[in-house]
Amino acid sequence: MEIFVNGEAQAFDAPLSVADLLNRLGLPRTKIAVEHNLEIVAKSAYDTHELGEGDRVEIVHFIGGG
């Protein structure tokens, strides 16, 4: 299965949830926002929100500063 993560094509061997994707990318669930096909995914739905072939995912990291 191929999905686009922040504009880059990535291949995965099976359907996966947003939580699975974050785990495979080594990203924490905190301080990020996930958009799936132009829709924001609620953090509470990461475990159940499924991704499919050709989907587009944007992951944004929040960075503190001053």
PDBQT receptor file of N, H, CA, C and O in Angstrom, charges set to zero:
ATOM      1  N   MET A   1       0.852  -1.168   0.000  1.00  0.00    +0.000 N 
ATOM      2  CA  MET A   1       0.000   0.000   0.000  1.00  0.00    +0.000 C 
ATOM      3  C   MET A   1       0.900   1.234   0.000  1.00  0.00    +0.000 C 
ATOM      4  O   MET A   1       1.879   1.297   0.744  1.00  0.00    +0.000 OA
ATOM      5  N   GLU A   2       0.565   2.207  -0.834  1.00  0.00    +0.000 N 
ATOM      6  H   GLU A   2      -0.230   2.156  -1.439  1.00  0.00    +0.000 HD
ATOM      7  CA  GLU A   2       1.332   3.448  -0.894  1.00  0.00    +0.000 C 
ATOM      8  C   GLU A   2       0.477   4.603  -0.396  1.00  0.00    +0.000 C 
ATOM      9  O   GLU A   2      -0.657   4.790  -0.836  1.00  0.00    +0.000 OA
ATOM     10  N   ILE A   3       1.040   5.374   0.529  1.00  0.00    +0.000 N 
ATOM     11  H   ILE A   3       1.961   5.222   0.887  1.00  0.00    +0.000 HD
ATOM     12  CA  ILE A   3       0.399   6.607   0.981  1.00  0.00    +0.000 C 
ATOM     13  C   ILE A   3       1.434   7.722   0.888  1.00  0.00    +0.000 C 
ATOM     14  O   ILE A   3       2.636   7.467   0.831  1.00  0.00    +0.000 OA
ATOM     15  N   PHE A   4       0.956   8.944   0.875  1.00  0.00    +0.000 N 
ATOM     16  H   PHE A   4      -0.021   9.151   0.921  1.00  0.00    +0.000 HD
ATOM     17  CA  PHE A   4       1.830  10.110   0.798  1.00  0.00    +0.000 C 
ATOM     18  C   PHE A   4       1.874  10.778   2.163  1.00  0.00    +0.000 C 
ATOM     19  O   PHE A   4       0.844  11.206   2.684  1.00  0.00    +0.000 OA
ATOM     20  N   VAL A   5       3.055  10.866   2.736  1.00  0.00    +0.000 N 
ATOM     21  H   VAL A   5       3.892  10.518   2.312  1.00  0.00    +0.000 HD
ATOM     22  CA  VAL A   5       3.248  11.486   4.045  1.00  0.00    +0.000 C 
ATOM     23  C   VAL A   5       4.047  12.761   3.840  1.00  0.00    +0.000 C 
ATOM     24  O   VAL A   5       5.203  12.723   3.419  1.00  0.00    +0.000 OA
ATOM     25  N   ASN A   6       3.427  13.876   4.137  1.00  0.00    +0.000 N 
ATOM     26  H   ASN A   6       2.487  13.907   4.479  1.00  0.00    +0.000 HD
ATOM     27  CA  ASN A   6       4.043  15.198   3.917  1.00  0.00    +0.000 C 
ATOM     28  C   ASN A   6       4.597  15.308   2.503  1.00  0.00    +0.000 C 
ATOM     29  O   ASN A   6       5.698  15.815   2.288  1.00  0.00    +0.000 OA
ATOM     30  N   GLY A   7       3.808  14.820   1.537  1.00  0.00    +0.000 N 
ATOM     31  H   GLY A   7       2.914  14.407   1.712  1.00  0.00    +0.000 HD
ATOM     32  CA  GLY A   7       4.149  14.954   0.136  1.00  0.00    +0.000 C 
ATOM     33  C   GLY A   7       5.057  13.879  -0.432  1.00  0.00    +0.000 C 
ATOM     34  O   GLY A   7       5.291  13.859  -1.641  1.00  0.00    +0.000 OA
ATOM     35  N   GLU A   8       5.574  12.987   0.395  1.00  0.00    +0.000 N 
ATOM     36  H   GLU A   8       5.384  13.003   1.376  1.00  0.00    +0.000 HD
ATOM     37  CA  GLU A   8       6.481  11.936  -0.072  1.00  0.00    +0.000 C 
ATOM     38  C   GLU A   8       5.779  10.586  -0.065  1.00  0.00    +0.000 C 
ATOM     39  O   GLU A   8       5.148  10.215   0.925  1.00  0.00    +0.000 OA
ATOM     40  N   ALA A   9       5.888   9.850  -1.169  1.00  0.00    +0.000 N 
ATOM     41  H   ALA A   9       6.401  10.152  -1.973  1.00  0.00    +0.000 HD
ATOM     42  CA  ALA A   9       5.293   8.518  -1.256  1.00  0.00    +0.000 C 
ATOM     43  C   ALA A   9       6.054   7.565  -0.339  1.00  0.00    +0.000 C 
ATOM     44  O   ALA A   9       7.284   7.544  -0.314  1.00  0.00    +0.000 OA
ATOM     45  N   GLN A  10       5.282   6.771   0.416  1.00  0.00    +0.000 N 
ATOM     46  H   GLN A  10       4.282   6.787   0.395  1.00  0.00    +0.000 HD
ATOM     47  CA  GLN A  10       5.870   5.756   1.278  1.00  0.00    +0.000 C 
ATOM     48  C   GLN A  10       5.060   4.476   1.127  1.00  0.00    +0.000 C 
ATOM     49  O   GLN A  10       3.832   4.515   1.037  1.00  0.00    +0.000 OA
ATOM     50  N   ALA A  11       5.746   3.356   1.101  1.00  0.00    +0.000 N 
ATOM     51  H   ALA A  11       6.743   3.325   1.174  1.00  0.00    +0.000 HD
ATOM     52  CA  ALA A  11       5.086   2.063   0.922  1.00  0.00    +0.000 C 
ATOM     53  C   ALA A  11       4.994   1.323   2.256  1.00  0.00    +0.000 C 
ATOM     54  O   ALA A  11       5.939   1.308   3.044  1.00  0.00    +0.000 OA
ATOM     55  N   PHE A  12       3.837   0.715   2.487  1.00  0.00    +0.000 N 
ATOM     56  H   PHE A  12       3.069   0.727   1.848  1.00  0.00    +0.000 HD
ATOM     57  CA  PHE A  12       3.599  -0.093   3.679  1.00  0.00    +0.000 C 
ATOM     58  C   PHE A  12       2.981  -1.411   3.231  1.00  0.00    +0.000 C 
ATOM     59  O   PHE A  12       2.290  -1.464   2.214  1.00  0.00    +0.000 OA
ATOM     60  N   ASP A  13       3.231  -2.471   3.988  1.00  0.00    +0.000 N 
ATOM     61  H   ASP A  13       3.793  -2.428   4.814  1.00  0.00    +0.000 HD
ATOM     62  CA  ASP A  13       2.807  -3.795   3.572  1.00  0.00    +0.000 C 
ATOM     63  C   ASP A  13       1.360  -4.136   3.921  1.00  0.00    +0.000 C 
ATOM     64  O   ASP A  13       0.852  -5.161   3.466  1.00  0.00    +0.000 OA
ATOM     65  N   ALA A  14       0.697  -3.322   4.700  1.00  0.00    +0.000 N 
ATOM     66  H   ALA A  14       1.110  -2.489   5.069  1.00  0.00    +0.000 HD
ATOM     67  CA  ALA A  14      -0.683  -3.630   5.088  1.00  0.00    +0.000 C 
ATOM     68  C   ALA A  14      -1.415  -2.345   5.436  1.00  0.00    +0.000 C 
ATOM     69  O   ALA A  14      -0.785  -1.324   5.712  1.00  0.00    +0.000 OA
ATOM     70  N   PRO A  15      -2.748  -2.390   5.423  1.00  0.00    +0.000 N 
ATOM     71  CA  PRO A  15      -3.499  -1.220   5.883  1.00  0.00    +0.000 C 
ATOM     72  C   PRO A  15      -3.092  -0.867   7.313  1.00  0.00    +0.000 C 
ATOM     73  O   PRO A  15      -2.756  -1.748   8.104  1.00  0.00    +0.000 OA
ATOM     74  N   LEU A  16      -3.125   0.412   7.634  1.00  0.00    +0.000 N 
ATOM     75  H   LEU A  16      -3.398   1.127   6.991  1.00  0.00    +0.000 HD
ATOM     76  CA  LEU A  16      -2.735   0.816   8.967  1.00  0.00    +0.000 C 
ATOM     77  C   LEU A  16      -3.557   2.002   9.441  1.00  0.00    +0.000 C 
ATOM     78  O   LEU A  16      -4.151   2.733   8.648  1.00  0.00    +0.000 OA
ATOM     79  N   SER A  17      -3.575   2.169  10.748  1.00  0.00    +0.000 N 
ATOM     80  H   SER A  17      -3.093   1.575  11.392  1.00  0.00    +0.000 HD
ATOM     81  CA  SER A  17      -4.265   3.302  11.360  1.00  0.00    +0.000 C 
ATOM     82  C   SER A  17      -3.284   4.460  11.487  1.00  0.00    +0.000 C 
ATOM     83  O   SER A  17      -2.085   4.304  11.258  1.00  0.00    +0.000 OA
ATOM     84  N   VAL A  18      -3.805   5.609  11.852  1.00  0.00    +0.000 N 
ATOM     85  H   VAL A  18      -4.780   5.736  12.038  1.00  0.00    +0.000 HD
ATOM     86  CA  VAL A  18      -2.935   6.763  12.092  1.00  0.00    +0.000 C 
ATOM     87  C   VAL A  18      -1.932   6.422  13.196  1.00  0.00    +0.000 C 
ATOM     88  O   VAL A  18      -0.755   6.766  13.087  1.00  0.00    +0.000 OA
ATOM     89  N   ALA A  19      -2.385   5.752  14.252  1.00  0.00    +0.000 N 
ATOM     90  H   ALA A  19      -3.341   5.473  14.341  1.00  0.00    +0.000 HD
ATOM     91  CA  ALA A  19      -1.484   5.371  15.346  1.00  0.00    +0.000 C 
ATOM     92  C   ALA A  19      -0.376   4.454  14.840  1.00  0.00    +0.000 C 
ATOM     93  O   ALA A  19       0.784   4.617  15.219  1.00  0.00    +0.000 OA
ATOM     94  N   ASP A  20      -0.724   3.484  13.981  1.00  0.00    +0.000 N 
ATOM     95  H   ASP A  20      -1.666   3.351  13.673  1.00  0.00    +0.000 HD
ATOM     96  CA  ASP A  20       0.285   2.594  13.402  1.00  0.00    +0.000 C 
ATOM     97  C   ASP A  20       1.319   3.392  12.613  1.00  0.00    +0.000 C 
ATOM     98  O   ASP A  20       2.521   3.154  12.732  1.00  0.00    +0.000 OA
ATOM     99  N   LEU A  21       0.844   4.339  11.806  1.00  0.00    +0.000 N 
ATOM    100  H   LEU A  21      -0.132   4.532  11.709  1.00  0.00    +0.000 HD
ATOM    101  CA  LEU A  21       1.737   5.159  11.002  1.00  0.00    +0.000 C 
ATOM    102  C   LEU A  21       2.698   5.943  11.888  1.00  0.00    +0.000 C 
ATOM    103  O   LEU A  21       3.901   5.970  11.628  1.00  0.00    +0.000 OA
ATOM    104  N   LEU A  22       2.177   6.579  12.928  1.00  0.00    +0.000 N 
ATOM    105  H   LEU A  22       1.200   6.558  13.139  1.00  0.00    +0.000 HD
ATOM    106  CA  LEU A  22       3.032   7.353  13.829  1.00  0.00    +0.000 C 
ATOM    107  C   LEU A  22       4.074   6.460  14.484  1.00  0.00    +0.000 C 
ATOM    108  O   LEU A  22       5.234   6.849  14.620  1.00  0.00    +0.000 OA
ATOM    109  N   ASN A  23       3.661   5.257  14.892  1.00  0.00    +0.000 N 
ATOM    110  H   ASN A  23       2.718   4.941  14.781  1.00  0.00    +0.000 HD
ATOM    111  CA  ASN A  23       4.610   4.319  15.499  1.00  0.00    +0.000 C 
ATOM    112  C   ASN A  23       5.700   3.929  14.515  1.00  0.00    +0.000 C 
ATOM    113  O   ASN A  23       6.876   3.911  14.876  1.00  0.00    +0.000 OA
ATOM    114  N   ARG A  24       5.331   3.617  13.279  1.00  0.00    +0.000 N 
ATOM    115  H   ARG A  24       4.375   3.632  12.985  1.00  0.00    +0.000 HD
ATOM    116  CA  ARG A  24       6.317   3.214  12.271  1.00  0.00    +0.000 C 
ATOM    117  C   ARG A  24       7.275   4.343  11.912  1.00  0.00    +0.000 C 
ATOM    118  O   ARG A  24       8.428   4.103  11.555  1.00  0.00    +0.000 OA
ATOM    119  N   LEU A  25       6.785   5.573  12.009  1.00  0.00    +0.000 N 
ATOM    120  H   LEU A  25       5.848   5.768  12.299  1.00  0.00    +0.000 HD
ATOM    121  CA  LEU A  25       7.638   6.734  11.717  1.00  0.00    +0.000 C 
ATOM    122  C   LEU A  25       8.419   7.193  12.944  1.00  0.00    +0.000 C 
ATOM    123  O   LEU A  25       9.257   8.090  12.849  1.00  0.00    +0.000 OA
ATOM    124  N   GLY A  26       8.144   6.577  14.100  1.00  0.00    +0.000 N 
ATOM    125  H   GLY A  26       7.463   5.848  14.177  1.00  0.00    +0.000 HD
ATOM    126  CA  GLY A  26       8.842   6.945  15.330  1.00  0.00    +0.000 C 
ATOM    127  C   GLY A  26       8.436   8.295  15.883  1.00  0.00    +0.000 C 
ATOM    128  O   GLY A  26       9.240   8.989  16.506  1.00  0.00    +0.000 OA
ATOM    129  N   LEU A  27       7.175   8.671  15.653  1.00  0.00    +0.000 N 
ATOM    130  H   LEU A  27       6.522   8.108  15.147  1.00  0.00    +0.000 HD
ATOM    131  CA  LEU A  27       6.688   9.974  16.104  1.00  0.00    +0.000 C 
ATOM    132  C   LEU A  27       5.787   9.828  17.324  1.00  0.00    +0.000 C 
ATOM    133  O   LEU A  27       4.976   8.903  17.382  1.00  0.00    +0.000 OA
ATOM    134  N   PRO A  28       5.914  10.721  18.293  1.00  0.00    +0.000 N 
ATOM    135  CA  PRO A  28       5.031  10.691  19.464  1.00  0.00    +0.000 C 
ATOM    136  C   PRO A  28       3.647  11.230  19.106  1.00  0.00    +0.000 C 
ATOM    137  O   PRO A  28       3.497  11.956  18.123  1.00  0.00    +0.000 OA
ATOM    138  N   ARG A  29       2.659  10.885  19.885  1.00  0.00    +0.000 N 
ATOM    139  H   ARG A  29       2.781  10.295  20.683  1.00  0.00    +0.000 HD
ATOM    140  CA  ARG A  29       1.295  11.385  19.655  1.00  0.00    +0.000 C 
ATOM    141  C   ARG A  29       1.112  12.811  20.169  1.00  0.00    +0.000 C 
ATOM    142  O   ARG A  29       0.171  13.504  19.782  1.00  0.00    +0.000 OA
ATOM    143  N   THR A  30       2.003  13.231  21.029  1.00  0.00    +0.000 N 
ATOM    144  H   THR A  30       2.767  12.668  21.343  1.00  0.00    +0.000 HD
ATOM    145  CA  THR A  30       1.879  14.567  21.608  1.00  0.00    +0.000 C 
ATOM    146  C   THR A  30       2.589  15.588  20.728  1.00  0.00    +0.000 C 
ATOM    147  O   THR A  30       3.536  15.263  20.014  1.00  0.00    +0.000 OA
ATOM    148  N   LYS A  31       2.130  16.783  20.792  1.00  0.00    +0.000 N 
ATOM    149  H   LYS A  31       1.360  17.047  21.372  1.00  0.00    +0.000 HD
ATOM    150  CA  LYS A  31       2.720  17.920  20.077  1.00  0.00    +0.000 C 
ATOM    151  C   LYS A  31       2.741  17.757  18.563  1.00  0.00    +0.000 C 
ATOM    152  O   LYS A  31       3.624  18.292  17.893  1.00  0.00    +0.000 OA
ATOM    153  N   ILE A  32       1.777  17.023  18.019  1.00  0.00    +0.000 N 
ATOM    154  H   ILE A  32       1.059  16.587  18.562  1.00  0.00    +0.000 HD
ATOM    155  CA  ILE A  32       1.629  16.926  16.570  1.00  0.00    +0.000 C 
ATOM    156  C   ILE A  32       0.157  17.035  16.207  1.00  0.00    +0.000 C 
ATOM    157  O   ILE A  32      -0.724  16.829  17.042  1.00  0.00    +0.000 OA
ATOM    158  N   ALA A  33      -0.085  17.356  14.966  1.00  0.00    +0.000 N 
ATOM    159  H   ALA A  33       0.631  17.523  14.288  1.00  0.00    +0.000 HD
ATOM    160  CA  ALA A  33      -1.433  17.335  14.403  1.00  0.00    +0.000 C 
ATOM    161  C   ALA A  33      -1.354  16.510  13.122  1.00  0.00    +0.000 C 
ATOM    162  O   ALA A  33      -0.364  16.566  12.394  1.00  0.00    +0.000 OA
ATOM    163  N   VAL A  34      -2.419  15.739  12.857  1.00  0.00    +0.000 N 
ATOM    164  H   VAL A  34      -3.224  15.693  13.449  1.00  0.00    +0.000 HD
ATOM    165  CA  VAL A  34      -2.452  14.884  11.677  1.00  0.00    +0.000 C 
ATOM    166  C   VAL A  34      -3.651  15.261  10.818  1.00  0.00    +0.000 C 
ATOM    167  O   VAL A  34      -4.777  15.365  11.303  1.00  0.00    +0.000 OA
ATOM    168  N   GLU A  35      -3.384  15.462   9.537  1.00  0.00    +0.000 N 
ATOM    169  H   GLU A  35      -2.468  15.378   9.143  1.00  0.00    +0.000 HD
ATOM    170  CA  GLU A  35      -4.429  15.741   8.557  1.00  0.00    +0.000 C 
ATOM    171  C   GLU A  35      -4.449  14.576   7.566  1.00  0.00    +0.000 C 
ATOM    172  O   GLU A  35      -3.413  14.184   7.030  1.00  0.00    +0.000 OA
ATOM    173  N   HIS A  36      -5.634  14.037   7.335  1.00  0.00    +0.000 N 
ATOM    174  H   HIS A  36      -6.476  14.356   7.770  1.00  0.00    +0.000 HD
ATOM    175  CA  HIS A  36      -5.802  12.903   6.416  1.00  0.00    +0.000 C 
ATOM    176  C   HIS A  36      -6.755  13.326   5.315  1.00  0.00    +0.000 C 
ATOM    177  O   HIS A  36      -7.929  13.598   5.570  1.00  0.00    +0.000 OA
ATOM    178  N   ASN A  37      -6.248  13.382   4.088  1.00  0.00    +0.000 N 
ATOM    179  H   ASN A  37      -5.295  13.161   3.881  1.00  0.00    +0.000 HD
ATOM    180  CA  ASN A  37      -7.059  13.806   2.943  1.00  0.00    +0.000 C 
ATOM    181  C   ASN A  37      -7.809  15.108   3.229  1.00  0.00    +0.000 C 
ATOM    182  O   ASN A  37      -9.013  15.215   2.999  1.00  0.00    +0.000 OA
ATOM    183  N   LEU A  38      -7.067  16.090   3.736  1.00  0.00    +0.000 N 
ATOM    184  H   LEU A  38      -6.088  16.003   3.923  1.00  0.00    +0.000 HD
ATOM    185  CA  LEU A  38      -7.546  17.455   4.013  1.00  0.00    +0.000 C 
ATOM    186  C   LEU A  38      -8.484  17.574   5.211  1.00  0.00    +0.000 C 
ATOM    187  O   LEU A  38      -9.114  18.615   5.392  1.00  0.00    +0.000 OA
ATOM    188  N   GLU A  39      -8.590  16.532   6.029  1.00  0.00    +0.000 N 
ATOM    189  H   GLU A  39      -8.078  15.686   5.881  1.00  0.00    +0.000 HD
ATOM    190  CA  GLU A  39      -9.420  16.562   7.240  1.00  0.00    +0.000 C 
ATOM    191  C   GLU A  39      -8.529  16.320   8.460  1.00  0.00    +0.000 C 
ATOM    192  O   GLU A  39      -7.720  15.393   8.463  1.00  0.00    +0.000 OA
ATOM    193  N   ILE A  40      -8.676  17.151   9.494  1.00  0.00    +0.000 N 
ATOM    194  H   ILE A  40      -9.334  17.904   9.492  1.00  0.00    +0.000 HD
ATOM    195  CA  ILE A  40      -7.924  16.956  10.732  1.00  0.00    +0.000 C 
ATOM    196  C   ILE A  40      -8.446  15.705  11.430  1.00  0.00    +0.000 C 
ATOM    197  O   ILE A  40      -9.656  15.494  11.523  1.00  0.00    +0.000 OA
ATOM    198  N   VAL A  41      -7.528  14.881  11.917  1.00  0.00    +0.000 N 
ATOM    199  H   VAL A  41      -6.546  15.052  11.841  1.00  0.00    +0.000 HD
ATOM    200  CA  VAL A  41      -7.895  13.672  12.651  1.00  0.00    +0.000 C 
ATOM    201  C   VAL A  41      -7.775  13.969  14.142  1.00  0.00    +0.000 C 
ATOM    202  O   VAL A  41      -6.726  14.417  14.607  1.00  0.00    +0.000 OA
ATOM    203  N   ALA A  42      -8.843  13.722  14.886  1.00  0.00    +0.000 N 
ATOM    204  H   ALA A  42      -9.695  13.359  14.508  1.00  0.00    +0.000 HD
ATOM    205  CA  ALA A  42      -8.828  13.936  16.336  1.00  0.00    +0.000 C 
ATOM    206  C   ALA A  42      -7.863  12.944  16.984  1.00  0.00    +0.000 C 
ATOM    207  O   ALA A  42      -7.799  11.781  16.584  1.00  0.00    +0.000 OA
ATOM    208  N   LYS A  43      -7.115  13.407  17.982  1.00  0.00    +0.000 N 
ATOM    209  H   LYS A  43      -7.167  14.352  18.306  1.00  0.00    +0.000 HD
ATOM    210  CA  LYS A  43      -6.174  12.516  18.665  1.00  0.00    +0.000 C 
ATOM    211  C   LYS A  43      -6.870  11.287  19.218  1.00  0.00    +0.000 C 
ATOM    212  O   LYS A  43      -6.287  10.203  19.256  1.00  0.00    +0.000 OA
ATOM    213  N   SER A  44      -8.104  11.448  19.643  1.00  0.00    +0.000 N 
ATOM    214  H   SER A  44      -8.578  12.329  19.612  1.00  0.00    +0.000 HD
ATOM    215  CA  SER A  44      -8.856  10.314  20.199  1.00  0.00    +0.000 C 
ATOM    216  C   SER A  44      -9.182   9.265  19.143  1.00  0.00    +0.000 C 
ATOM    217  O   SER A  44      -9.568   8.149  19.491  1.00  0.00    +0.000 OA
ATOM    218  N   ALA A  45      -9.038   9.596  17.861  1.00  0.00    +0.000 N 
ATOM    219  H   ALA A  45      -8.725  10.503  17.578  1.00  0.00    +0.000 HD
ATOM    220  CA  ALA A  45      -9.358   8.662  16.778  1.00  0.00    +0.000 C 
ATOM    221  C   ALA A  45      -8.112   8.034  16.146  1.00  0.00    +0.000 C 
ATOM    222  O   ALA A  45      -8.239   7.245  15.210  1.00  0.00    +0.000 OA
ATOM    223  N   TYR A  46      -6.928   8.361  16.627  1.00  0.00    +0.000 N 
ATOM    224  H   TYR A  46      -6.825   9.001  17.388  1.00  0.00    +0.000 HD
ATOM    225  CA  TYR A  46      -5.704   7.846  16.007  1.00  0.00    +0.000 C 
ATOM    226  C   TYR A  46      -5.687   6.318  15.933  1.00  0.00    +0.000 C 
ATOM    227  O   TYR A  46      -5.216   5.762  14.941  1.00  0.00    +0.000 OA
ATOM    228  N   ASP A  47      -6.187   5.635  16.953  1.00  0.00    +0.000 N 
ATOM    229  H   ASP A  47      -6.570   6.087  17.759  1.00  0.00    +0.000 HD
ATOM    230  CA  ASP A  47      -6.153   4.167  16.971  1.00  0.00    +0.000 C 
ATOM    231  C   ASP A  47      -7.122   3.538  15.983  1.00  0.00    +0.000 C 
ATOM    232  O   ASP A  47      -6.882   2.426  15.514  1.00  0.00    +0.000 OA
ATOM    233  N   THR A  48      -8.197   4.216  15.661  1.00  0.00    +0.000 N 
ATOM    234  H   THR A  48      -8.392   5.120  16.041  1.00  0.00    +0.000 HD
ATOM    235  CA  THR A  48      -9.242   3.625  14.818  1.00  0.00    +0.000 C 
ATOM    236  C   THR A  48      -9.343   4.227  13.424  1.00  0.00    +0.000 C 
ATOM    237  O   THR A  48     -10.006   3.657  12.558  1.00  0.00    +0.000 OA
ATOM    238  N   HIS A  49      -8.712   5.346  13.193  1.00  0.00    +0.000 N 
ATOM    239  H   HIS A  49      -8.173   5.809  13.897  1.00  0.00    +0.000 HD
ATOM    240  CA  HIS A  49      -8.791   6.023  11.893  1.00  0.00    +0.000 C 
ATOM    241  C   HIS A  49      -7.871   5.317  10.902  1.00  0.00    +0.000 C 
ATOM    242  O   HIS A  49      -6.648   5.403  11.012  1.00  0.00    +0.000 OA
ATOM    243  N   GLU A  50      -8.462   4.621   9.938  1.00  0.00    +0.000 N 
ATOM    244  H   GLU A  50      -9.456   4.552   9.848  1.00  0.00    +0.000 HD
ATOM    245  CA  GLU A  50      -7.706   3.807   8.985  1.00  0.00    +0.000 C 
ATOM    246  C   GLU A  50      -7.266   4.607   7.760  1.00  0.00    +0.000 C 
ATOM    247  O   GLU A  50      -7.987   5.476   7.270  1.00  0.00    +0.000 OA
ATOM    248  N   LEU A  51      -6.070   4.290   7.283  1.00  0.00    +0.000 N 
ATOM    249  H   LEU A  51      -5.484   3.584   7.681  1.00  0.00    +0.000 HD
ATOM    250  CA  LEU A  51      -5.522   4.890   6.074  1.00  0.00    +0.000 C 
ATOM    251  C   LEU A  51      -5.602   3.882   4.941  1.00  0.00    +0.000 C 
ATOM    252  O   LEU A  51      -5.518   2.675   5.170  1.00  0.00    +0.000 OA
ATOM    253  N   GLY A  52      -5.764   4.376   3.717  1.00  0.00    +0.000 N 
ATOM    254  H   GLY A  52      -5.832   5.356   3.531  1.00  0.00    +0.000 HD
ATOM    255  CA  GLY A  52      -5.889   3.491   2.570  1.00  0.00    +0.000 C 
ATOM    256  C   GLY A  52      -4.951   3.871   1.439  1.00  0.00    +0.000 C 
ATOM    257  O   GLY A  52      -4.253   4.884   1.496  1.00  0.00    +0.000 OA
ATOM    258  N   GLU A  53      -4.952   3.043   0.422  1.00  0.00    +0.000 N 
ATOM    259  H   GLU A  53      -5.519   2.221   0.376  1.00  0.00    +0.000 HD
ATOM    260  CA  GLU A  53      -4.110   3.221  -0.765  1.00  0.00    +0.000 C 
ATOM    261  C   GLU A  53      -4.280   4.622  -1.354  1.00  0.00    +0.000 C 
ATOM    262  O   GLU A  53      -5.398   5.071  -1.607  1.00  0.00    +0.000 OA
ATOM    263  N   GLY A  54      -3.150   5.305  -1.568  1.00  0.00    +0.000 N 
ATOM    264  H   GLY A  54      -2.242   4.940  -1.363  1.00  0.00    +0.000 HD
ATOM    265  CA  GLY A  54      -3.165   6.616  -2.211  1.00  0.00    +0.000 C 
ATOM    266  C   GLY A  54      -3.561   7.777  -1.320  1.00  0.00    +0.000 C 
ATOM    267  O   GLY A  54      -3.622   8.916  -1.783  1.00  0.00    +0.000 OA
ATOM    268  N   ASP A  55      -3.833   7.508  -0.046  1.00  0.00    +0.000 N 
ATOM    269  H   ASP A  55      -3.784   6.583   0.329  1.00  0.00    +0.000 HD
ATOM    270  CA  ASP A  55      -4.219   8.593   0.865  1.00  0.00    +0.000 C 
ATOM    271  C   ASP A  55      -3.071   9.566   1.065  1.00  0.00    +0.000 C 
ATOM    272  O   ASP A  55      -1.901   9.230   0.883  1.00  0.00    +0.000 OA
ATOM    273  N   ARG A  56      -3.442  10.781   1.444  1.00  0.00    +0.000 N 
ATOM    274  H   ARG A  56      -4.393  11.053   1.591  1.00  0.00    +0.000 HD
ATOM    275  CA  ARG A  56      -2.464  11.830   1.720  1.00  0.00    +0.000 C 
ATOM    276  C   ARG A  56      -2.566  12.223   3.190  1.00  0.00    +0.000 C 
ATOM    277  O   ARG A  56      -3.640  12.545   3.696  1.00  0.00    +0.000 OA
ATOM    278  N   VAL A  57      -1.423  12.186   3.853  1.00  0.00    +0.000 N 
ATOM    279  H   VAL A  57      -0.550  11.925   3.441  1.00  0.00    +0.000 HD
ATOM    280  CA  VAL A  57      -1.343  12.497   5.276  1.00  0.00    +0.000 C 
ATOM    281  C   VAL A  57      -0.324  13.606   5.465  1.00  0.00    +0.000 C 
ATOM    282  O   VAL A  57       0.789  13.543   4.942  1.00  0.00    +0.000 OA
ATOM    283  N   GLU A  58      -0.716  14.613   6.211  1.00  0.00    +0.000 N 
ATOM    284  H   GLU A  58      -1.620  14.665   6.636  1.00  0.00    +0.000 HD
ATOM    285  CA  GLU A  58       0.206  15.688   6.585  1.00  0.00    +0.000 C 
ATOM    286  C   GLU A  58       0.365  15.632   8.099  1.00  0.00    +0.000 C 
ATOM    287  O   GLU A  58      -0.623  15.580   8.831  1.00  0.00    +0.000 OA
ATOM    288  N   ILE A  59       1.600  15.641   8.561  1.00  0.00    +0.000 N 
ATOM    289  H   ILE A  59       2.402  15.683   7.967  1.00  0.00    +0.000 HD
ATOM    290  CA  ILE A  59       1.893  15.601   9.988  1.00  0.00    +0.000 C 
ATOM    291  C   ILE A  59       2.674  16.870  10.333  1.00  0.00    +0.000 C 
ATOM    292  O   ILE A  59       3.720  17.149   9.747  1.00  0.00    +0.000 OA
ATOM    293  N   VAL A  60       2.151  17.624  11.283  1.00  0.00    +0.000 N 
ATOM    294  H   VAL A  60       1.301  17.397  11.758  1.00  0.00    +0.000 HD
ATOM    295  CA  VAL A  60       2.762  18.880  11.691  1.00  0.00    +0.000 C 
ATOM    296  C   VAL A  60       3.208  18.765  13.130  1.00  0.00    +0.000 C 
ATOM    297  O   VAL A  60       2.441  18.344  13.996  1.00  0.00    +0.000 OA
ATOM    298  N   HIS A  61       4.454  19.142  13.388  1.00  0.00    +0.000 N 
ATOM    299  H   HIS A  61       5.077  19.484  12.685  1.00  0.00    +0.000 HD
ATOM    300  CA  HIS A  61       5.006  19.142  14.747  1.00  0.00    +0.000 C 
ATOM    301  C   HIS A  61       4.852  20.529  15.341  1.00  0.00    +0.000 C 
ATOM    302  O   HIS A  61       5.118  21.527  14.671  1.00  0.00    +0.000 OA
ATOM    303  N   PHE A  62       4.422  20.600  16.598  1.00  0.00    +0.000 N 
ATOM    304  H   PHE A  62       4.206  19.790  17.143  1.00  0.00    +0.000 HD
ATOM    305  CA  PHE A  62       4.369  21.877  17.304  1.00  0.00    +0.000 C 
ATOM    306  C   PHE A  62       5.684  22.057  18.040  1.00  0.00    +0.000 C 
ATOM    307  O   PHE A  62       6.141  21.165  18.755  1.00  0.00    +0.000 OA
ATOM    308  N   ILE A  63       6.282  23.220  17.855  1.00  0.00    +0.000 N 
ATOM    309  H   ILE A  63       5.911  23.944  17.274  1.00  0.00    +0.000 HD
ATOM    310  CA  ILE A  63       7.572  23.510  18.475  1.00  0.00    +0.000 C 
ATOM    311  C   ILE A  63       7.433  24.775  19.322  1.00  0.00    +0.000 C 
ATOM    312  O   ILE A  63       7.011  25.825  18.838  1.00  0.00    +0.000 OA
ATOM    313  N   GLY A  64       7.793  24.650  20.579  1.00  0.00    +0.000 N 
ATOM    314  H   GLY A  64       8.137  23.797  20.973  1.00  0.00    +0.000 HD
ATOM    315  CA  GLY A  64       7.761  25.803  21.464  1.00  0.00    +0.000 C 
ATOM    316  C   GLY A  64       8.969  26.692  21.235  1.00  0.00    +0.000 C 
ATOM    317  O   GLY A  64       9.990  26.251  20.706  1.00  0.00    +0.000 OA
ATOM    318  N   GLY A  65       8.848  27.900  21.624  1.00  0.00    +0.000 N 
ATOM    319  H   GLY A  65       8.019  28.258  22.054  1.00  0.00    +0.000 HD
ATOM    320  CA  GLY A  65       9.978  28.806  21.446  1.00  0.00    +0.000 C 
ATOM    321  C   GLY A  65       9.704  30.124  22.125  1.00  0.00    +0.000 C 
ATOM    322  O   GLY A  65       8.696  30.303  22.808  1.00  0.00    +0.000 OA
ATOM    323  N   GLY A  66      10.585  30.999  21.930  1.00  0.00    +0.000 N 
ATOM    324  H   GLY A  66      11.404  30.853  21.375  1.00  0.00    +0.000 HD
ATOM    325  CA  GLY A  66      10.375  32.292  22.578  1.00  0.00    +0.000 C 
ATOM    326  C   GLY A  66      11.277  33.334  22.005  1.00  0.00    +0.000 C 
ATOM    327  O   GLY A  66      11.238  34.488  22.432  1.00  0.00    +0.000 OA
TER     328      GLY A  66
